[in-house]
Amino acid sequence: MVLLKKSRTVRELSFQALLNTKICELELRPEGTLRECLIQLRHELKRKHVEFFPHFYFGEEPWGCIDRTGSVEIPFYIANSNLRRLAEKYYISYTKEEIMMILRHETGHAINYAYKLWIRDDWKNVFGKFKKRYVEFYNYIPASKDFVRYLHYIGHPHYAQKHPDEDFAETFAVWLDPASKWKWNYRNWNMALEKLRFVEMLFGRLQIASRRPLRVRFTETCNFKSIISTVAEYFEVERKVDPRVKEYTEDLKQIFAEIKPSSPRLMRAELFIQHYSKYLEEELSVWIANADKRDIKRYLRTLQTLCALNNLQLHPDQATEKLVELVIVSTYHLLKQLRFVK
Protein backbone atom coordinates (compact mmCIF):
# COMPACT_ATOMS: atom_id res chain seq x y z
CA MET A 1 0.00 0.00 0.00
CA VAL A 2 1.55 3.29 -1.14
CA LEU A 3 0.86 6.48 0.79
CA LEU A 4 2.79 8.85 -1.45
CA LYS A 5 3.41 7.76 -5.02
CA LYS A 6 6.75 9.55 -5.19
CA SER A 7 8.91 11.72 -3.08
CA ARG A 8 8.18 15.41 -3.54
CA THR A 9 10.98 17.51 -4.95
CA VAL A 10 12.22 20.57 -3.11
CA ARG A 11 11.12 22.68 -6.07
CA GLU A 12 7.52 21.42 -5.84
CA LEU A 13 7.39 22.00 -2.10
CA SER A 14 9.01 25.42 -2.46
CA PHE A 15 6.29 26.39 -4.93
CA GLN A 16 3.59 25.16 -2.56
CA ALA A 17 5.17 27.00 0.35
CA LEU A 18 5.15 30.21 -1.70
CA LEU A 19 1.47 29.79 -2.65
CA ASN A 20 0.45 29.22 0.97
CA THR A 21 2.42 32.16 2.38
CA LYS A 22 0.64 35.39 3.25
CA ILE A 23 2.14 38.23 1.24
CA CYS A 24 2.69 40.27 4.39
CA GLU A 25 4.88 37.43 5.72
CA LEU A 26 7.17 37.25 2.68
CA GLU A 27 10.83 38.12 3.19
CA LEU A 28 11.39 40.32 0.16
CA ARG A 29 14.56 41.89 -1.15
CA PRO A 30 15.59 42.83 -4.69
CA GLU A 31 16.93 39.73 -6.41
CA GLY A 32 17.73 38.59 -9.93
CA THR A 33 16.53 40.93 -12.67
CA LEU A 34 15.27 43.65 -10.33
CA ARG A 35 18.57 43.78 -8.45
CA GLU A 36 20.44 44.05 -11.74
CA CYS A 37 18.14 46.88 -12.83
CA LEU A 38 18.61 48.85 -9.60
CA ILE A 39 22.38 48.50 -9.85
CA GLN A 40 22.27 49.67 -13.46
CA LEU A 41 20.05 52.61 -12.49
CA ARG A 42 22.53 53.70 -9.81
CA HIS A 43 25.38 53.57 -12.35
CA GLU A 44 23.39 55.62 -14.85
CA LEU A 45 22.67 58.28 -12.24
CA LYS A 46 26.30 58.42 -11.15
CA ARG A 47 27.43 58.91 -14.76
CA LYS A 48 25.05 61.88 -14.99
CA HIS A 49 26.32 63.41 -11.72
CA VAL A 50 23.09 62.68 -9.84
CA GLU A 51 23.86 61.72 -6.24
CA PHE A 52 20.31 61.14 -5.06
CA PHE A 53 18.94 57.60 -5.20
CA PRO A 54 15.23 57.10 -4.44
CA HIS A 55 13.93 55.01 -1.57
CA PHE A 56 12.49 51.96 -3.31
CA TYR A 57 10.07 49.72 -1.44
CA PHE A 58 7.73 46.87 -2.26
CA GLY A 59 4.04 47.61 -2.40
CA GLU A 60 0.99 46.20 -4.13
CA GLU A 61 0.49 48.07 -7.39
CA PRO A 62 0.81 49.97 -9.56
CA TRP A 63 4.34 51.30 -9.85
CA GLY A 64 4.63 54.86 -8.67
CA CYS A 65 6.51 57.61 -6.88
CA ILE A 66 4.59 58.88 -3.86
CA ASP A 67 3.65 62.52 -4.48
CA ARG A 68 6.34 64.97 -3.35
CA THR A 69 8.47 62.31 -1.66
CA GLY A 70 11.63 60.44 -2.55
CA SER A 71 9.86 57.07 -2.27
CA VAL A 72 9.10 54.79 -5.21
CA GLU A 73 6.76 51.82 -4.93
CA ILE A 74 7.64 48.64 -6.82
CA PRO A 75 5.04 45.85 -7.15
CA PHE A 76 6.00 43.08 -4.73
CA TYR A 77 5.75 40.43 -7.44
CA ILE A 78 8.78 41.92 -9.24
CA ALA A 79 11.02 41.19 -6.22
CA ASN A 80 12.40 37.81 -7.23
CA SER A 81 12.27 35.21 -9.99
CA ASN A 82 9.72 32.93 -8.27
CA LEU A 83 7.16 35.71 -7.85
CA ARG A 84 7.90 37.11 -11.31
CA ARG A 85 7.27 33.74 -12.95
CA LEU A 86 3.99 33.42 -11.09
CA ALA A 87 2.92 36.93 -12.09
CA GLU A 88 3.96 36.34 -15.70
CA LYS A 89 1.88 33.19 -15.89
CA TYR A 90 -1.28 34.42 -14.18
CA TYR A 91 -1.22 38.20 -14.17
CA ILE A 92 1.31 40.48 -15.91
CA SER A 93 4.85 40.34 -17.23
CA TYR A 94 7.66 42.86 -17.59
CA THR A 95 10.86 42.48 -19.55
CA LYS A 96 14.11 43.75 -18.09
CA GLU A 97 14.03 46.65 -20.56
CA GLU A 98 10.51 47.62 -19.45
CA ILE A 99 11.50 47.51 -15.77
CA MET A 100 14.43 49.82 -16.51
CA MET A 101 12.19 52.23 -18.40
CA ILE A 102 9.71 52.44 -15.53
CA LEU A 103 12.49 52.85 -12.95
CA ARG A 104 13.99 55.75 -14.92
CA HIS A 105 10.60 57.44 -15.19
CA GLU A 106 9.74 57.06 -11.49
CA THR A 107 13.24 58.19 -10.53
CA GLY A 108 12.55 61.34 -12.53
CA HIS A 109 9.56 62.04 -10.27
CA ALA A 110 11.55 61.35 -7.10
CA ILE A 111 14.39 63.66 -8.18
CA ASN A 112 11.91 66.39 -9.13
CA TYR A 113 10.44 66.20 -5.61
CA ALA A 114 13.74 65.71 -3.75
CA TYR A 115 15.34 68.83 -5.25
CA LYS A 116 12.02 70.71 -5.49
CA LEU A 117 12.67 71.44 -9.14
CA TRP A 118 8.97 72.02 -9.77
CA ILE A 119 9.02 75.28 -7.79
CA ARG A 120 11.75 76.82 -10.01
CA ASP A 121 10.59 79.50 -12.42
CA ASP A 122 12.66 78.09 -15.28
CA TRP A 123 11.11 74.62 -14.69
CA LYS A 124 7.63 76.15 -14.89
CA ASN A 125 8.55 78.04 -18.06
CA VAL A 126 9.59 74.79 -19.75
CA PHE A 127 7.10 72.23 -18.40
CA GLY A 128 4.19 74.30 -17.09
CA LYS A 129 2.46 74.65 -13.75
CA PHE A 130 3.03 71.71 -11.42
CA LYS A 131 -0.22 72.42 -9.58
CA LYS A 132 -2.27 71.88 -12.68
CA ARG A 133 -5.14 69.46 -11.98
CA TYR A 134 -4.04 65.84 -12.37
CA VAL A 135 -6.59 63.71 -14.23
CA GLU A 136 -6.58 60.05 -15.15
CA PHE A 137 -8.21 60.55 -18.55
CA TYR A 138 -6.53 63.25 -20.58
CA ASN A 139 -6.74 64.60 -24.09
CA TYR A 140 -3.60 64.41 -26.16
CA ILE A 141 -2.44 65.46 -29.60
CA PRO A 142 -1.09 62.33 -31.36
CA ALA A 143 1.07 64.23 -33.84
CA SER A 144 2.59 66.64 -31.30
CA LYS A 145 6.37 66.97 -31.27
CA ASP A 146 6.38 69.08 -28.13
CA PHE A 147 6.73 66.02 -25.90
CA VAL A 148 9.12 63.08 -25.73
CA ARG A 149 7.80 59.53 -25.96
CA TYR A 150 9.09 56.93 -23.53
CA LEU A 151 6.52 54.94 -21.54
CA HIS A 152 4.43 55.72 -24.58
CA TYR A 153 5.80 52.49 -26.05
CA ILE A 154 4.89 50.21 -23.13
CA GLY A 155 1.24 50.91 -22.56
CA HIS A 156 1.12 54.62 -21.62
CA PRO A 157 0.37 56.44 -24.89
CA HIS A 158 1.50 60.07 -25.04
CA TYR A 159 2.07 59.98 -21.27
CA ALA A 160 4.15 63.15 -21.26
CA GLN A 161 1.05 65.10 -22.32
CA LYS A 162 -0.85 64.06 -19.19
CA HIS A 163 0.62 66.59 -16.76
CA PRO A 164 3.74 68.79 -16.38
CA ASP A 165 5.02 66.38 -13.72
CA GLU A 166 4.75 63.46 -16.14
CA ASP A 167 6.26 65.56 -18.89
CA PHE A 168 9.36 66.13 -16.75
CA ALA A 169 9.60 62.48 -15.65
CA GLU A 170 9.36 61.27 -19.26
CA THR A 171 11.93 63.82 -20.41
CA PHE A 172 14.27 62.88 -17.57
CA ALA A 173 13.94 59.17 -18.44
CA VAL A 174 14.85 59.79 -22.09
CA TRP A 175 17.80 61.95 -21.04
CA LEU A 176 19.02 59.34 -18.54
CA ASP A 177 18.67 56.33 -20.84
CA PRO A 178 22.10 55.70 -22.39
CA ALA A 179 20.47 54.08 -25.42
CA SER A 180 18.04 56.91 -26.22
CA LYS A 181 20.30 58.91 -28.59
CA TRP A 182 18.05 61.84 -27.82
CA LYS A 183 20.15 64.51 -29.52
CA TRP A 184 19.69 62.71 -32.83
CA ASN A 185 16.23 61.20 -32.44
CA TYR A 186 14.65 64.47 -31.30
CA ARG A 187 16.66 66.80 -33.53
CA ASN A 188 13.53 67.89 -35.44
CA TRP A 189 11.25 68.02 -32.37
CA ASN A 190 11.98 71.60 -31.34
CA MET A 191 10.01 71.82 -28.08
CA ALA A 192 10.83 68.28 -26.96
CA LEU A 193 14.51 68.94 -27.69
CA GLU A 194 14.37 72.18 -25.70
CA LYS A 195 13.05 70.23 -22.70
CA LEU A 196 15.82 67.67 -23.03
CA ARG A 197 18.44 70.41 -23.23
CA PHE A 198 16.93 72.02 -20.14
CA VAL A 199 17.34 68.75 -18.22
CA GLU A 200 20.88 68.46 -19.56
CA MET A 201 21.58 71.99 -18.34
CA LEU A 202 20.16 71.32 -14.86
CA PHE A 203 22.11 68.15 -14.21
CA GLY A 204 25.04 68.76 -16.48
CA ARG A 205 26.28 72.36 -16.51
CA LEU A 206 24.58 73.41 -13.24
CA GLN A 207 25.08 69.99 -11.62
CA ILE A 208 22.07 70.73 -9.46
CA ALA A 209 21.98 67.15 -8.14
CA SER A 210 25.72 66.69 -7.54
CA ARG A 211 24.96 66.83 -3.81
CA ARG A 212 22.25 64.97 -1.95
CA PRO A 213 19.28 67.13 -0.94
CA LEU A 214 19.14 68.16 2.72
CA ARG A 215 15.47 67.43 3.31
CA VAL A 216 13.52 64.70 1.57
CA ARG A 217 10.28 63.19 2.80
CA PHE A 218 9.99 59.41 2.61
CA THR A 219 6.94 57.23 3.07
CA GLU A 220 5.74 53.71 2.24
CA THR A 221 2.11 53.96 1.21
CA CYS A 222 0.51 50.55 0.56
CA ASN A 223 3.56 48.60 1.74
CA PHE A 224 3.27 44.87 0.92
CA LYS A 225 3.20 44.20 4.68
CA SER A 226 -0.43 45.34 4.62
CA ILE A 227 -1.51 42.60 2.16
CA ILE A 228 -2.98 39.77 4.24
CA SER A 229 -4.03 37.48 1.38
CA THR A 230 -1.86 34.51 0.46
CA VAL A 231 0.11 34.50 -2.77
CA ALA A 232 -2.36 31.95 -4.20
CA GLU A 233 -5.34 34.12 -3.25
CA TYR A 234 -3.75 37.27 -4.69
CA PHE A 235 -3.17 35.67 -8.08
CA GLU A 236 -6.44 33.70 -7.84
CA VAL A 237 -4.73 30.35 -8.31
CA GLU A 238 -6.08 28.56 -5.23
CA ARG A 239 -6.69 25.54 -7.48
CA LYS A 240 -2.91 25.15 -7.73
CA VAL A 241 -2.59 24.71 -3.97
CA ASP A 242 -2.01 21.13 -2.87
CA PRO A 243 -4.41 20.77 0.08
CA ARG A 244 -2.18 18.14 1.66
CA VAL A 245 0.89 20.38 1.69
CA LYS A 246 -1.20 23.29 2.92
CA GLU A 247 -2.47 21.18 5.81
CA TYR A 248 1.03 19.93 6.64
CA THR A 249 2.38 23.48 6.65
CA GLU A 250 -0.39 24.84 8.87
CA ASP A 251 0.11 22.06 11.40
CA LEU A 252 3.89 22.50 11.41
CA LYS A 253 3.47 26.21 12.08
CA GLN A 254 1.23 25.29 15.02
CA ILE A 255 3.83 22.90 16.41
CA PHE A 256 6.86 25.08 15.71
CA ALA A 257 5.47 28.54 16.35
CA GLU A 258 7.41 31.02 14.25
CA ILE A 259 9.92 32.43 16.70
CA LYS A 260 12.09 35.41 15.92
CA PRO A 261 15.73 34.33 16.06
CA SER A 262 16.52 36.45 19.13
CA SER A 263 18.10 33.57 21.02
CA PRO A 264 21.25 31.77 19.83
CA ARG A 265 19.88 28.61 21.42
CA LEU A 266 17.06 28.16 18.94
CA MET A 267 17.19 25.00 16.86
CA ARG A 268 16.09 24.65 13.24
CA ALA A 269 13.03 22.43 13.07
CA GLU A 270 14.19 20.50 10.00
CA LEU A 271 17.40 19.48 11.80
CA PHE A 272 15.36 18.49 14.84
CA ILE A 273 13.19 16.17 12.72
CA GLN A 274 16.24 14.75 11.00
CA HIS A 275 17.93 14.07 14.34
CA TYR A 276 14.86 12.22 15.68
CA SER A 277 13.87 10.61 12.37
CA LYS A 278 14.58 7.06 13.57
CA TYR A 279 12.51 7.59 16.69
CA LEU A 280 9.66 9.11 14.69
CA GLU A 281 9.74 6.28 12.15
CA GLU A 282 9.50 3.67 14.91
CA GLU A 283 6.70 5.47 16.73
CA LEU A 284 4.68 5.94 13.56
CA SER A 285 5.21 2.31 12.57
CA VAL A 286 3.72 1.27 15.92
CA TRP A 287 0.68 3.48 15.58
CA ILE A 288 0.16 2.73 11.87
CA ALA A 289 0.72 -1.02 11.63
CA ASN A 290 0.05 -1.38 7.90
CA ALA A 291 2.13 1.57 6.76
CA ASP A 292 5.26 1.05 4.67
CA LYS A 293 8.37 2.49 6.36
CA ARG A 294 9.51 3.91 3.04
CA ASP A 295 6.36 6.02 2.88
CA ILE A 296 6.92 7.21 6.43
CA LYS A 297 10.47 8.26 5.51
CA ARG A 298 9.19 10.17 2.47
CA TYR A 299 6.58 11.87 4.63
CA LEU A 300 9.19 12.92 7.21
CA ARG A 301 11.44 14.26 4.46
CA THR A 302 8.52 16.35 3.23
CA LEU A 303 8.08 17.76 6.74
CA GLN A 304 11.78 18.60 6.92
CA THR A 305 11.64 20.49 3.62
CA LEU A 306 8.54 22.43 4.66
CA CYS A 307 10.17 23.39 7.97
CA ALA A 308 13.23 24.66 6.11
CA LEU A 309 11.17 26.62 3.57
CA ASN A 310 9.18 28.28 6.35
CA ASN A 311 12.17 28.93 8.65
CA LEU A 312 10.56 27.09 11.56
CA GLN A 313 12.48 26.78 14.83
CA LEU A 314 12.14 25.56 18.40
CA HIS A 315 13.94 25.80 21.70
CA PRO A 316 15.92 22.67 22.65
CA ASP A 317 14.05 22.54 25.97
CA GLN A 318 10.84 21.92 24.01
CA ALA A 319 12.15 18.73 22.38
CA THR A 320 10.01 16.23 24.31
CA GLU A 321 6.69 18.02 23.87
CA LYS A 322 7.37 18.74 20.20
CA LEU A 323 8.14 15.08 19.52
CA VAL A 324 4.82 14.10 21.07
CA GLU A 325 2.98 16.69 18.97
CA LEU A 326 4.76 15.52 15.82
CA VAL A 327 3.80 11.91 16.42
CA ILE A 328 0.14 12.82 17.02
CA VAL A 329 -0.13 15.06 13.95
CA SER A 330 1.83 12.68 11.72
CA THR A 331 -0.31 9.73 12.76
CA TYR A 332 -3.42 11.68 11.81
CA HIS A 333 -1.98 12.70 8.41
CA LEU A 334 -0.78 9.21 7.52
CA LEU A 335 -3.98 7.50 8.62
CA LYS A 336 -5.94 10.02 6.60
CA GLN A 337 -3.87 9.13 3.56
CA LEU A 338 -4.48 5.42 4.13
CA ARG A 339 -8.23 5.95 3.91
CA PHE A 340 -7.93 7.45 0.43
CA VAL A 341 -5.09 5.46 -1.10
CA LYS A 342 -5.83 1.82 -1.81
Wavefront OBJ file of the C-alpha trace (Angstrom):
o trace
v 0.000 0.000 0.000
v 1.553 3.288 -1.139
v 0.858 6.476 0.787
v 2.787 8.849 -1.454
v 3.415 7.758 -5.023
v 6.747 9.550 -5.188
v 8.914 11.723 -3.079
v 8.176 15.410 -3.541
v 10.976 17.513 -4.948
v 12.218 20.573 -3.111
v 11.116 22.677 -6.075
v 7.522 21.420 -5.838
v 7.390 22.002 -2.097
v 9.010 25.418 -2.457
v 6.291 26.390 -4.929
v 3.586 25.157 -2.557
v 5.171 27.000 0.353
v 5.145 30.209 -1.702
v 1.473 29.787 -2.652
v 0.454 29.218 0.968
v 2.417 32.162 2.379
v 0.643 35.391 3.248
v 2.139 38.227 1.237
v 2.691 40.267 4.389
v 4.882 37.432 5.716
v 7.167 37.251 2.680
v 10.829 38.124 3.189
v 11.393 40.321 0.156
v 14.563 41.889 -1.153
v 15.588 42.830 -4.694
v 16.926 39.730 -6.410
v 17.730 38.593 -9.925
v 16.528 40.931 -12.668
v 15.270 43.647 -10.327
v 18.569 43.776 -8.447
v 20.444 44.055 -11.744
v 18.140 46.885 -12.830
v 18.607 48.849 -9.597
v 22.383 48.500 -9.849
v 22.267 49.668 -13.463
v 20.053 52.612 -12.486
v 22.529 53.701 -9.814
v 25.384 53.566 -12.345
v 23.387 55.623 -14.855
v 22.665 58.284 -12.236
v 26.301 58.420 -11.151
v 27.426 58.914 -14.763
v 25.054 61.877 -14.995
v 26.324 63.413 -11.716
v 23.090 62.678 -9.840
v 23.865 61.719 -6.244
v 20.308 61.144 -5.062
v 18.936 57.603 -5.197
v 15.235 57.102 -4.436
v 13.935 55.008 -1.571
v 12.486 51.964 -3.307
v 10.075 49.719 -1.442
v 7.729 46.866 -2.264
v 4.037 47.612 -2.403
v 0.994 46.200 -4.129
v 0.495 48.073 -7.385
v 0.806 49.968 -9.562
v 4.345 51.296 -9.852
v 4.634 54.859 -8.668
v 6.507 57.612 -6.878
v 4.591 58.885 -3.858
v 3.654 62.516 -4.477
v 6.338 64.970 -3.346
v 8.471 62.310 -1.663
v 11.625 60.440 -2.552
v 9.865 57.071 -2.268
v 9.105 54.791 -5.206
v 6.759 51.821 -4.930
v 7.638 48.645 -6.822
v 5.041 45.849 -7.151
v 6.004 43.079 -4.726
v 5.747 40.426 -7.442
v 8.785 41.918 -9.237
v 11.023 41.194 -6.225
v 12.400 37.807 -7.230
v 12.268 35.207 -9.985
v 9.716 32.933 -8.271
v 7.164 35.706 -7.849
v 7.896 37.115 -11.308
v 7.270 33.737 -12.950
v 3.986 33.419 -11.086
v 2.921 36.934 -12.094
v 3.956 36.342 -15.703
v 1.875 33.189 -15.893
v -1.276 34.417 -14.185
v -1.221 38.197 -14.170
v 1.306 40.477 -15.905
v 4.853 40.336 -17.229
v 7.658 42.861 -17.585
v 10.862 42.479 -19.548
v 14.108 43.749 -18.085
v 14.029 46.649 -20.562
v 10.510 47.616 -19.452
v 11.497 47.510 -15.774
v 14.426 49.815 -16.510
v 12.190 52.227 -18.396
v 9.712 52.444 -15.529
v 12.494 52.847 -12.952
v 13.994 55.752 -14.919
v 10.603 57.442 -15.194
v 9.740 57.056 -11.487
v 13.239 58.195 -10.529
v 12.548 61.340 -12.529
v 9.562 62.037 -10.265
v 11.554 61.348 -7.099
v 14.386 63.661 -8.178
v 11.910 66.389 -9.129
v 10.444 66.202 -5.610
v 13.742 65.712 -3.751
v 15.337 68.825 -5.246
v 12.023 70.713 -5.491
v 12.670 71.441 -9.140
v 8.975 72.015 -9.770
v 9.015 75.280 -7.793
v 11.746 76.817 -10.006
v 10.590 79.498 -12.418
v 12.660 78.086 -15.284
v 11.113 74.622 -14.687
v 7.627 76.149 -14.892
v 8.547 78.039 -18.061
v 9.592 74.795 -19.754
v 7.100 72.234 -18.395
v 4.188 74.301 -17.087
v 2.461 74.651 -13.753
v 3.028 71.706 -11.424
v -0.217 72.416 -9.579
v -2.270 71.882 -12.685
v -5.140 69.464 -11.978
v -4.035 65.837 -12.371
v -6.586 63.714 -14.235
v -6.583 60.048 -15.152
v -8.208 60.547 -18.551
v -6.532 63.250 -20.584
v -6.744 64.602 -24.090
v -3.597 64.411 -26.161
v -2.442 65.458 -29.602
v -1.091 62.335 -31.356
v 1.071 64.232 -33.842
v 2.588 66.640 -31.297
v 6.371 66.966 -31.269
v 6.384 69.083 -28.134
v 6.727 66.024 -25.896
v 9.117 63.079 -25.733
v 7.798 59.530 -25.962
v 9.088 56.932 -23.525
v 6.521 54.945 -21.540
v 4.434 55.725 -24.584
v 5.795 52.487 -26.046
v 4.892 50.207 -23.127
v 1.241 50.913 -22.559
v 1.116 54.621 -21.622
v 0.371 56.439 -24.888
v 1.498 60.074 -25.039
v 2.067 59.980 -21.274
v 4.152 63.149 -21.257
v 1.050 65.097 -22.317
v -0.847 64.060 -19.195
v 0.620 66.592 -16.756
v 3.739 68.793 -16.382
v 5.017 66.383 -13.721
v 4.750 63.455 -16.142
v 6.264 65.562 -18.893
v 9.358 66.132 -16.754
v 9.599 62.475 -15.654
v 9.364 61.274 -19.257
v 11.933 63.817 -20.406
v 14.274 62.877 -17.570
v 13.938 59.170 -18.445
v 14.854 59.788 -22.090
v 17.803 61.953 -21.039
v 19.025 59.337 -18.540
v 18.667 56.330 -20.845
v 22.102 55.703 -22.391
v 20.471 54.079 -25.420
v 18.036 56.905 -26.221
v 20.298 58.915 -28.591
v 18.046 61.842 -27.816
v 20.147 64.511 -29.519
v 19.691 62.712 -32.831
v 16.229 61.201 -32.435
v 14.650 64.473 -31.296
v 16.665 66.799 -33.534
v 13.531 67.888 -35.441
v 11.254 68.018 -32.373
v 11.979 71.599 -31.341
v 10.013 71.824 -28.082
v 10.830 68.276 -26.960
v 14.507 68.940 -27.689
v 14.368 72.180 -25.704
v 13.053 70.231 -22.704
v 15.815 67.674 -23.026
v 18.436 70.411 -23.231
v 16.933 72.025 -20.140
v 17.336 68.749 -18.219
v 20.883 68.464 -19.560
v 21.582 71.994 -18.341
v 20.164 71.317 -14.855
v 22.108 68.148 -14.207
v 25.044 68.763 -16.478
v 26.278 72.365 -16.506
v 24.576 73.405 -13.241
v 25.075 69.985 -11.618
v 22.068 70.726 -9.465
v 21.976 67.149 -8.143
v 25.715 66.692 -7.539
v 24.956 66.828 -3.809
v 22.248 64.968 -1.953
v 19.277 67.129 -0.942
v 19.143 68.157 2.716
v 15.473 67.428 3.313
v 13.521 64.701 1.575
v 10.279 63.193 2.797
v 9.995 59.411 2.609
v 6.938 57.225 3.065
v 5.745 53.714 2.242
v 2.108 53.960 1.210
v 0.513 50.548 0.561
v 3.556 48.598 1.736
v 3.270 44.875 0.920
v 3.198 44.197 4.678
v -0.428 45.337 4.617
v -1.512 42.600 2.162
v -2.981 39.768 4.241
v -4.032 37.475 1.385
v -1.860 34.511 0.465
v 0.106 34.502 -2.773
v -2.363 31.952 -4.196
v -5.339 34.123 -3.248
v -3.752 37.268 -4.694
v -3.173 35.666 -8.081
v -6.438 33.696 -7.839
v -4.726 30.348 -8.314
v -6.078 28.562 -5.234
v -6.688 25.542 -7.478
v -2.911 25.146 -7.725
v -2.592 24.707 -3.968
v -2.013 21.127 -2.866
v -4.409 20.767 0.083
v -2.182 18.137 1.657
v 0.887 20.385 1.688
v -1.203 23.294 2.917
v -2.470 21.179 5.814
v 1.034 19.931 6.642
v 2.384 23.485 6.650
v -0.390 24.845 8.869
v 0.113 22.056 11.404
v 3.891 22.502 11.412
v 3.466 26.205 12.076
v 1.229 25.294 15.020
v 3.828 22.903 16.412
v 6.858 25.078 15.710
v 5.475 28.537 16.355
v 7.414 31.022 14.251
v 9.924 32.432 16.698
v 12.089 35.412 15.919
v 15.729 34.327 16.060
v 16.524 36.449 19.126
v 18.100 33.570 21.019
v 21.250 31.775 19.826
v 19.878 28.608 21.418
v 17.056 28.165 18.937
v 17.193 25.000 16.857
v 16.094 24.651 13.245
v 13.026 22.433 13.070
v 14.194 20.497 10.003
v 17.401 19.483 11.798
v 15.360 18.494 14.835
v 13.189 16.172 12.722
v 16.241 14.749 11.000
v 17.926 14.067 14.345
v 14.863 12.220 15.675
v 13.872 10.611 12.370
v 14.576 7.057 13.572
v 12.509 7.588 16.691
v 9.660 9.112 14.691
v 9.743 6.276 12.147
v 9.503 3.669 14.913
v 6.698 5.469 16.735
v 4.679 5.942 13.562
v 5.209 2.311 12.571
v 3.717 1.268 15.918
v 0.681 3.484 15.580
v 0.164 2.732 11.869
v 0.718 -1.016 11.626
v 0.048 -1.384 7.904
v 2.134 1.574 6.757
v 5.260 1.050 4.674
v 8.368 2.487 6.359
v 9.508 3.905 3.042
v 6.360 6.015 2.878
v 6.921 7.210 6.433
v 10.467 8.261 5.506
v 9.185 10.168 2.470
v 6.580 11.873 4.626
v 9.186 12.923 7.211
v 11.445 14.264 4.461
v 8.522 16.347 3.233
v 8.075 17.761 6.744
v 11.782 18.597 6.918
v 11.638 20.487 3.616
v 8.541 22.433 4.656
v 10.166 23.386 7.969
v 13.235 24.659 6.110
v 11.173 26.619 3.575
v 9.176 28.279 6.352
v 12.168 28.928 8.648
v 10.558 27.090 11.559
v 12.477 26.784 14.835
v 12.143 25.557 18.400
v 13.943 25.803 21.701
v 15.925 22.673 22.655
v 14.053 22.541 25.972
v 10.840 21.919 24.008
v 12.150 18.729 22.378
v 10.012 16.230 24.309
v 6.693 18.018 23.870
v 7.368 18.744 20.199
v 8.143 15.085 19.524
v 4.822 14.101 21.075
v 2.980 16.693 18.968
v 4.765 15.517 15.823
v 3.796 11.906 16.420
v 0.140 12.823 17.017
v -0.128 15.064 13.955
v 1.826 12.684 11.716
v -0.311 9.733 12.764
v -3.416 11.683 11.814
v -1.981 12.699 8.409
v -0.782 9.211 7.519
v -3.978 7.504 8.617
v -5.940 10.019 6.605
v -3.874 9.128 3.560
v -4.475 5.419 4.127
v -8.226 5.953 3.914
v -7.933 7.452 0.426
v -5.089 5.458 -1.104
v -5.829 1.819 -1.810
l 1 2 3 4 5 6 7 8 9 10 11 12 13 14 15 16 17 18 19 20 21 22 23 24 25 26 27 28 29 30 31 32 33 34 35 36 37 38 39 40 41 42 43 44 45 46 47 48 49 50 51 52 53 54 55 56 57 58 59 60 61 62 63 64 65 66 67 68 69 70 71 72 73 74 75 76 77 78 79 80 81 82 83 84 85 86 87 88 89 90 91 92 93 94 95 96 97 98 99 100 101 102 103 104 105 106 107 108 109 110 111 112 113 114 115 116 117 118 119 120 121 122 123 124 125 126 127 128 129 130 131 132 133 134 135 136 137 138 139 140 141 142 143 144 145 146 147 148 149 150 151 152 153 154 155 156 157 158 159 160 161 162 163 164 165 166 167 168 169 170 171 172 173 174 175 176 177 178 179 180 181 182 183 184 185 186 187 188 189 190 191 192 193 194 195 196 197 198 199 200 201 202 203 204 205 206 207 208 209 210 211 212 213 214 215 216 217 218 219 220 221 222 223 224 225 226 227 228 229 230 231 232 233 234 235 236 237 238 239 240 241 242 243 244 245 246 247 248 249 250 251 252 253 254 255 256 257 258 259 260 261 262 263 264 265 266 267 268 269 270 271 272 273 274 275 276 277 278 279 280 281 282 283 284 285 286 287 288 289 290 291 292 293 294 295 296 297 298 299 300 301 302 303 304 305 306 307 308 309 310 311 312 313 314 315 316 317 318 319 320 321 322 323 324 325 326 327 328 329 330 331 332 333 334 335 336 337 338 339 340 341 342
